[in-house]
Structures are given as C-alpha cells and as structure tokens.
C-alpha cells in the first residue's frame, strides 16, 4: 500500500472514530439507540442528538446506584430491564410513552405540601379519572409493581385536575422543578416512592420517619404515602393533609 492510500484510509478511520464518539449513543455494538427525550451529556461517550436524551432499547447499566444523574440528582433505581414511562395525552404537557432504565431523585427534598384537591366539590367527587388507584390496604405488592412508570403521567393528571385557585400542591411543585434544566420531574408513584425509600442511602437528604406523598390515590378523598422508616410503612392520608414530597425523574 502506498503512502497516499495509507493517508486516505487513516483520515477515514479518524473521521469514523470521531463520528462514533460524537453522534448518537452507542450500545457497544455500533447501534445508535437514540430517540426522543432530553440531553444525556453526563455519561462519557454519550452526546446529545438534537438536544434529546439517549433512549436505549435495553439497559446497558453504564450508571449505578448513587451516581449523579443528568438532572443533578442521585440515581436510586437501576432497572433490570427497561420499563415504560406511561404516556399522558389530552391536556397541558402531553408526552408520548418512552423506555427508561433509571430513576433519579432530586438532590434535596422538594418540601412539604398538600396533595391536592381540597375543595368540597372535589372531596365529594369520584376518584380522579385515569390516575393510578389502589383501593385496598392489601395492595402493596401489586401497587409497587404496577405503578412503576406511572408517576410522571399521574403527576400531569393531578396538575391538570387542580383548579385555578389551587396552588402550591405537591404534584404542581414537583412538576415545576427544573433540576439540570429538565422539565420532566414528577411526584413518584406508590411503587417509585417505595424504591426511593429502599435505596434512600444512595440519595441522602431525606427526612427519616416522615411521611412522603406518592402520586397514586386510594380513593376520591385519600392518596398513598410511605413513611421513610418503620420498614417503609405505607398508608393513606386525606388529600388535603400536608406531607413531605420528593421530585424524581425517569430516563
């Protein structure tokens, strides 16, 4: 091979390597697995594609519990396989479903707030339509498994259900959080909140022995919470009660 051909091949190889490392997100086998979402520059070798997150078809576990997430929080759940973040449609802030591999918790508590609807009309109404609902105290196992991936959708439903005179509610505040510049934070579902409790050592800044709201309801008047102590004791409280809450996001 002469020098000119060798030089051309070298240049091509360098361009290929640069392209590999700066475009898309690779699963290790050369396949670009990016889809819609947000930026994920925080992982070495992963770059944004039109300011979108790398949504992988499977989980290659390049991050671990306790690692900093793209939103500046802490990863508290590493999924064995990707899980579906349920879609929300028909209201403000609609989004399509997508696959996620991790759950990330905000670096600090979001605060304390009422869950939501406190007006008499809402208090006497039916359960909020479309919201994840577990109406038996024996539903913990089913609730934990069935609600992972529903928190973001449920938060949107709650926010759009609240009246114009209702502000400062847990779902509203969680959805308004902008950690890392992301606008996809939400109030965790019953199952997601329990995962946060189980892996709280990887997050820190959580109020031990305090009750934390989930976005899952029990009935028209009550919603589920988890106590961060007492082995993750769970129960329900009336929606106008004031409890702690913690914003999370899925990616």
Buried (B, 14 or more C-beta within 10 A) or exposed (E): EEEEEEEEEEEEEEEEEEEEEEEBBBBEEEEEBBBEBBBBEBBEEBBBBEEBBBBBEEBBEBBEBBBBBBBBBBBBBBBEEBBEBBEBEEEEEEBEBBBBBBBBBBBBBBBBBBBBBBEEEBEEEEBBEBBBBBEEEEBBEEBBEBBBBBBBBBBBBBBBBBEEEBEEBBBBBBBEBEBBEBEBBBBBBBBBBBBBBBBBEBBEEBEEEBBBBBBBBBEBBBBBBBBBBEEBEBEBBEBBBBBBBBBBBBB
